[in-house]
Amino acid sequence: MQANPSNAHILVIDDSPLERDLLTQTLTNMGHHVTTAASGPEALNQLTHKQFDLILLDLVMPQMDGVTLLSKLKQHPQWQHIPVLIITHRDEIDNIVQCIRMGAVDCLSKPFNHVLLQARVQTSLANKQYHDMQHAYAQELQLRNDALDSFASMVAHDLKNPLSTAIGFIEYIQDNKSDLPLDQLEIYHQSILNCLDKSVQIVDSLLLFARIPNAPLHSTPIDTQILFQVLQIRLNPLIETYQATINWPTSTPLATGHADWVEEVWFNYLSNAIKYGGTPPIITIETDYTDNGYVRFSIKDNGLGLPPHTEQEVFKPLTRFSAQSDGHGLGLSIVQRIITRLGGTVGVNNSPLGCTFWFTLPPYQSS
């Protein structure tokens, strides 16, 4: 839980009903949510069922004293980072010093001063918030570094294959050019071009994936019917290879977005539907509106569907549909980045009779 200095969840542990009531009233007046416990075991039970941003702990209690409870808190992986503010009498100086050494953030003497209590609670919560932000940033950085390492390894592998193949063809031509018939030479040249084109596609996808979060955004009305004509031309080679049928809708609502990016979303979805649809692929495009008025575009194929429980995984970078996939694991992650940047959402409805991938965009509203 990330602490909010003005709206935190605080656990007050004190065996005195009067002290609990006073602390609860003061903290509630400060805008916090307060839970109380009259003993150490009760506090541990509360911690098991709820998350807290701060603990106010009395040291002198029956059953389990505050020092013992603090020791348990600091040894527990889920509780050890919750700041603990000690509240006790001044004559408990030895225990206070011990608690500070064990990790308590501060102490407050009874009877407590309301102004001092407020200041120390807010300071403890602000420090907790800063710690949470640092922890979240470190986790995100680690995830990004891990993803970057995996991505670099995969892209290097995917680039190496077509480039190595192209080099192999070139070396073979050089060694045998005097003996190769013209038609065979033409086949090798075309193979080299295909390998280089594949390499360029990988680099282009990488550049697009990296550029989306910070690129200037120019949203305009998108006439999907015109876009379909462009897509038909781009997809024709795939359509012919797989003998695919695409059922284009005759009318579609106007949405808004960055036209070039939205074209890439359609191309990724449709090319995947062609490659991984049925035999032959039959693809149906439908449109409707979401509950919040966004335009939803759906692309349904007639394939075998995705493996169970992988619906969210397919939008992560480096995810491939199958071991036979010829992609480089960026297509659907690019789709998600684009649509998220445009203010929409993406998803997939999976079934053994085929997948329906969809995305939403804000509707066009004329001024």
C-alpha positions as CSV (number, residue, x, y, z in Angstrom):
1,M,0.0,0.0,0.0
2,Q,1.3,3.5,-0.9
3,A,1.0,5.9,2.0
4,N,-1.0,9.1,1.5
5,P,-0.1,11.7,4.1
6,S,-3.6,13.1,4.1
7,N,-5.7,9.8,3.8
8,A,-3.8,6.9,5.3
9,H,-4.8,3.7,7.0
10,I,-3.4,3.6,10.5
11,L,-3.4,0.8,13.1
12,V,-3.4,1.9,16.7
13,I,-2.3,-0.7,19.2
14,D,-2.9,0.1,22.8
15,D,-4.5,-1.8,25.7
16,S,-6.0,1.4,27.2
17,P,-9.6,2.1,25.8
18,L,-9.2,5.8,26.7
19,E,-5.9,6.1,24.8
20,R,-7.3,4.2,21.8
21,D,-10.3,6.6,21.7
22,L,-8.2,9.7,22.0
23,L,-5.8,8.6,19.2
24,T,-8.7,7.5,17.0
25,Q,-10.4,10.8,17.4
26,T,-7.2,12.8,16.7
27,L,-6.2,10.8,13.7
28,T,-9.7,10.7,12.2
29,N,-9.9,14.5,12.5
30,M,-6.7,14.6,10.5
31,G,-8.5,12.7,7.7
32,H,-7.1,9.2,8.3
33,H,-8.8,5.8,8.5
34,V,-8.1,4.2,11.9
35,T,-8.2,0.6,13.0
36,T,-7.6,-0.3,16.7
37,A,-6.2,-3.3,18.5
38,A,-6.1,-3.9,22.3
39,S,-3.2,-6.4,22.2
40,G,-0.4,-7.8,20.2
41,P,-2.3,-10.9,19.0
42,E,-5.3,-8.8,18.0
43,A,-2.9,-6.5,16.1
44,L,-1.3,-9.4,14.2
45,N,-4.8,-10.6,13.3
46,Q,-5.7,-7.1,11.9
47,L,-2.4,-7.1,9.9
48,T,-3.2,-10.4,8.4
49,H,-6.5,-9.1,7.0
50,K,-5.8,-5.4,6.2
51,Q,-3.0,-3.3,4.8
52,F,-1.7,-0.3,6.8
53,D,0.4,2.7,6.1
54,L,1.4,3.4,9.7
55,I,1.3,1.7,13.1
56,L,1.1,3.5,16.4
57,L,2.4,1.1,19.1
58,D,2.1,1.2,22.9
59,L,5.0,-0.6,24.5
60,V,3.4,-1.7,27.8
61,M,0.7,-4.3,27.1
62,P,-0.4,-7.6,28.5
63,Q,0.0,-10.9,26.6
64,M,2.7,-9.4,24.2
65,D,4.6,-6.3,25.0
66,G,5.4,-3.7,22.3
67,V,9.1,-4.7,21.9
68,T,8.1,-8.3,21.2
69,L,5.4,-7.2,18.7
70,L,7.8,-4.8,17.0
71,S,10.3,-7.7,16.6
72,K,7.7,-9.8,14.9
73,L,6.7,-6.9,12.6
74,K,10.3,-6.3,11.5
75,Q,10.9,-10.0,10.8
76,H,7.8,-10.3,8.6
77,P,8.4,-9.6,4.9
78,Q,5.0,-8.0,4.3
79,W,5.0,-5.8,7.4
80,Q,8.7,-4.9,7.9
81,H,8.4,-1.7,5.8
82,I,5.4,-0.3,7.7
83,P,6.6,2.6,9.8
84,V,6.0,2.1,13.5
85,L,5.6,5.1,15.8
86,I,6.2,4.3,19.5
87,I,3.8,5.8,22.0
88,T,4.7,5.3,25.7
89,H,5.7,6.9,28.9
90,R,9.0,8.8,29.3
91,D,10.3,6.3,31.9
92,E,10.5,3.6,29.2
93,I,13.7,5.1,27.8
94,D,15.6,1.8,27.6
95,N,12.7,0.2,25.6
96,I,12.4,3.2,23.4
97,V,16.1,3.1,22.5
98,Q,15.8,-0.6,21.8
99,C,12.8,0.0,19.5
100,I,14.5,2.7,17.6
101,R,17.4,0.4,17.0
102,M,15.0,-2.3,15.8
103,G,13.5,0.1,13.2
104,A,10.8,2.2,14.9
105,V,10.7,5.5,13.1
106,D,10.0,7.8,16.1
107,C,8.5,7.9,19.6
108,L,5.9,10.1,21.3
109,S,5.5,10.4,25.1
110,K,2.2,10.0,26.9
111,P,0.2,12.0,27.5
112,F,0.7,13.0,23.9
113,N,0.7,16.5,22.5
114,H,-1.8,16.8,19.6
115,V,0.3,19.1,17.5
116,L,3.4,17.0,18.0
117,L,1.4,13.8,17.2
118,Q,0.1,15.3,14.0
119,A,3.6,16.4,12.9
120,R,5.2,13.1,13.6
121,V,2.4,11.1,11.9
122,Q,2.6,13.3,8.8
123,T,6.4,13.0,8.7
124,S,6.2,9.2,9.1
125,L,3.6,9.0,6.3
126,A,5.6,11.3,4.0
127,N,8.7,9.1,4.5
128,K,6.6,6.0,3.9
129,Q,5.3,7.5,0.6
130,Y,8.8,8.4,-0.5
131,H,10.0,4.8,0.3
132,D,7.0,3.3,-1.6
133,M,7.8,5.5,-4.6
134,Q,11.5,4.5,-4.5
135,H,10.5,0.8,-4.2
136,A,8.0,1.0,-7.0
137,Y,10.6,2.8,-9.2
138,A,13.2,0.2,-8.4
139,Q,10.8,-2.6,-9.3
140,E,9.8,-0.9,-12.5
141,L,13.4,-0.3,-13.4
142,Q,14.3,-3.9,-12.7
143,L,11.4,-5.1,-14.9
144,R,12.4,-2.8,-17.7
145,N,16.0,-3.9,-17.5
146,D,15.0,-7.6,-17.5
147,A,12.6,-6.9,-20.5
148,L,15.4,-5.0,-22.3
149,D,17.8,-7.8,-21.8
150,S,15.3,-10.4,-23.1
151,F,14.3,-8.1,-25.9
152,A,17.9,-7.4,-27.0
153,S,18.6,-11.1,-27.0
154,M,15.5,-12.0,-29.0
155,V,15.9,-9.1,-31.5
156,A,19.6,-10.0,-32.0
157,H,18.5,-13.6,-32.6
158,D,15.7,-12.6,-35.0
159,L,18.0,-10.2,-36.9
160,K,20.8,-12.7,-37.1
161,N,18.7,-15.3,-38.9
162,P,17.7,-13.3,-41.9
163,L,21.1,-11.4,-42.1
164,S,23.0,-14.7,-41.8
165,T,20.8,-16.2,-44.5
166,A,21.4,-13.2,-46.8
167,I,25.1,-13.4,-46.3
168,G,25.0,-17.1,-47.0
169,F,23.3,-16.5,-50.4
170,I,25.7,-13.6,-51.3
171,E,28.7,-15.8,-50.5
172,Y,27.3,-18.7,-52.5
173,I,26.6,-16.4,-55.5
174,Q,30.2,-15.0,-55.3
175,D,31.7,-18.5,-55.2
176,N,29.5,-19.9,-58.0
177,K,28.4,-16.9,-60.1
178,S,30.0,-18.3,-63.3
179,D,28.1,-21.6,-63.0
180,L,24.6,-20.3,-61.9
181,P,21.9,-20.1,-64.5
182,L,20.1,-16.7,-64.7
183,D,16.8,-18.0,-63.3
184,Q,18.5,-19.5,-60.3
185,L,20.4,-16.3,-59.7
186,E,17.1,-14.4,-59.8
187,I,15.7,-16.7,-57.1
188,Y,18.7,-16.1,-54.9
189,H,18.5,-12.3,-55.4
190,Q,14.9,-12.4,-54.4
191,S,15.7,-14.5,-51.3
192,I,18.3,-11.9,-50.3
193,L,15.8,-9.1,-50.7
194,N,13.3,-11.0,-48.5
195,C,15.8,-11.5,-45.8
196,L,16.8,-7.8,-45.8
197,D,13.1,-6.8,-45.8
198,K,12.5,-8.9,-42.8
199,S,15.4,-7.3,-41.0
200,V,14.1,-3.8,-41.8
201,Q,10.6,-4.8,-40.4
202,I,12.2,-5.9,-37.1
203,V,14.1,-2.6,-36.9
204,D,11.0,-0.5,-37.8
205,S,8.9,-2.3,-35.2
206,L,11.6,-1.7,-32.5
207,L,11.7,2.0,-33.4
208,L,7.9,2.3,-33.3
209,F,7.7,0.5,-30.0
210,A,10.2,2.9,-28.5
211,R,8.8,6.0,-30.0
212,I,5.1,5.8,-29.1
213,P,5.2,7.0,-25.5
214,N,6.9,10.3,-26.3
215,A,6.0,11.0,-29.9
216,P,3.8,14.0,-30.7
217,L,0.1,13.0,-30.8
218,H,-2.1,14.3,-33.6
219,S,-5.6,13.0,-33.2
220,T,-8.0,13.5,-36.2
221,P,-11.2,11.9,-37.4
222,I,-10.5,8.5,-39.0
223,D,-12.6,7.3,-41.9
224,T,-12.2,3.6,-41.4
225,Q,-13.7,2.8,-44.9
226,I,-10.8,4.6,-46.6
227,L,-8.4,2.9,-44.2
228,F,-9.8,-0.5,-45.2
229,Q,-8.9,0.2,-48.8
230,V,-5.3,0.9,-47.8
231,L,-5.2,-2.3,-45.7
232,Q,-6.6,-4.4,-48.5
233,I,-3.6,-3.4,-50.6
234,R,-1.1,-4.0,-47.9
235,L,-2.6,-7.4,-46.9
236,N,-3.1,-8.7,-50.5
237,P,0.2,-10.8,-50.5
238,L,-0.8,-12.4,-47.2
239,I,-4.4,-12.9,-48.3
240,E,-3.3,-14.7,-51.5
241,T,-0.8,-16.8,-49.6
242,Y,-3.2,-18.0,-47.0
243,Q,-6.3,-17.9,-49.2
244,A,-8.0,-15.7,-46.6
245,T,-11.4,-14.1,-46.7
246,I,-12.0,-10.8,-44.9
247,N,-15.6,-9.7,-44.4
248,W,-15.2,-5.9,-44.4
249,P,-18.2,-4.0,-42.9
250,T,-20.0,-1.7,-45.3
251,S,-20.2,1.2,-42.8
252,T,-18.3,2.1,-39.6
253,P,-18.7,4.9,-37.1
254,L,-16.1,7.7,-37.1
255,A,-13.5,7.5,-34.4
256,T,-10.5,9.8,-33.5
257,G,-6.9,8.8,-33.4
258,H,-3.5,9.2,-34.9
259,A,-4.1,7.8,-38.4
260,D,-0.7,6.2,-39.1
261,W,-0.7,4.5,-35.8
262,V,-4.3,3.2,-36.1
263,E,-3.4,1.7,-39.5
264,E,-0.6,-0.2,-37.8
265,V,-3.1,-1.5,-35.2
266,W,-5.4,-2.8,-37.9
267,F,-2.5,-4.3,-39.9
268,N,-1.1,-6.2,-36.8
269,Y,-4.6,-7.5,-35.8
270,L,-5.5,-8.6,-39.4
271,S,-2.1,-10.1,-40.3
272,N,-2.2,-12.2,-37.1
273,A,-5.8,-13.3,-37.9
274,I,-4.7,-14.4,-41.4
275,K,-1.6,-16.2,-40.2
276,Y,-3.2,-17.9,-37.2
277,G,-6.8,-18.2,-38.3
278,G,-8.4,-21.3,-39.7
279,T,-7.6,-23.1,-42.9
280,P,-8.5,-21.1,-44.9
281,P,-8.8,-18.1,-42.6
282,I,-12.2,-16.4,-42.5
283,I,-12.1,-13.0,-40.8
284,T,-15.1,-10.9,-39.8
285,I,-14.8,-7.3,-38.7
286,E,-17.6,-5.8,-36.5
287,T,-18.1,-2.4,-34.8
288,D,-20.2,-1.3,-31.8
289,Y,-20.1,1.1,-28.9
290,T,-18.9,0.6,-25.4
291,D,-20.9,1.7,-22.3
292,N,-18.9,4.9,-22.1
293,G,-19.6,5.7,-25.8
294,Y,-16.2,4.7,-27.3
295,V,-16.1,3.0,-30.6
296,R,-15.1,-0.7,-30.4
297,F,-13.6,-2.5,-33.4
298,S,-13.6,-6.3,-33.3
299,I,-11.6,-8.7,-35.5
300,K,-12.9,-12.3,-35.3
301,D,-11.0,-15.3,-36.8
302,N,-11.9,-19.0,-37.2
303,G,-8.7,-20.5,-35.7
304,L,-8.2,-22.8,-32.8
305,G,-8.0,-20.0,-30.2
306,L,-5.2,-19.2,-27.7
307,P,-3.9,-21.5,-25.0
308,P,-6.0,-21.3,-21.9
309,H,-5.4,-18.3,-19.5
310,T,-3.0,-16.5,-21.9
311,E,-5.4,-13.7,-22.9
312,Q,-3.4,-11.0,-21.0
313,E,0.0,-12.4,-21.9
314,V,-0.4,-11.9,-25.7
315,F,-0.1,-8.1,-25.3
316,K,3.2,-8.3,-23.4
317,P,6.5,-7.6,-25.4
318,L,8.3,-10.7,-26.7
319,T,5.2,-12.9,-26.6
320,R,4.8,-15.2,-29.6
321,F,1.6,-17.0,-30.6
322,S,3.4,-20.3,-31.1
323,A,6.8,-21.9,-31.6
324,Q,6.2,-21.7,-35.3
325,S,5.6,-18.0,-35.2
326,D,7.7,-16.0,-37.7
327,G,7.1,-12.7,-35.8
328,H,9.4,-11.1,-33.3
329,G,7.0,-10.7,-30.4
330,L,6.3,-7.0,-30.7
331,G,3.2,-6.7,-32.8
332,L,0.5,-6.9,-30.1
333,S,2.6,-4.9,-27.5
334,I,2.8,-2.2,-30.1
335,V,-1.0,-2.4,-30.5
336,Q,-1.5,-1.9,-26.8
337,R,1.0,1.0,-26.6
338,I,-0.7,2.8,-29.4
339,I,-4.3,2.3,-28.2
340,T,-3.4,3.2,-24.6
341,R,-1.7,6.4,-25.9
342,L,-4.8,7.2,-27.9
343,G,-7.0,6.8,-24.8
344,G,-8.6,3.5,-25.7
345,T,-8.3,-0.1,-24.5
346,V,-7.4,-3.5,-26.1
347,G,-8.5,-7.0,-25.4
348,V,-9.2,-10.5,-26.7
349,N,-12.2,-12.9,-26.3
350,N,-10.8,-16.4,-26.6
351,S,-12.6,-19.6,-27.6
352,P,-11.8,-22.9,-29.3
353,L,-13.8,-21.6,-32.3
354,G,-11.6,-18.6,-32.8
355,C,-10.3,-15.4,-31.2
356,T,-11.9,-12.0,-31.3
357,F,-9.3,-9.3,-30.8
358,W,-10.7,-5.8,-30.2
359,F,-9.7,-2.2,-29.5
360,T,-11.6,1.0,-28.6
361,L,-11.1,4.6,-29.7
362,P,-12.8,7.8,-28.7
363,P,-15.7,8.7,-30.9
364,Y,-15.5,11.6,-33.3
365,Q,-17.6,14.5,-32.0
366,S,-18.1,17.4,-34.4
367,S,-17.9,20.8,-32.9
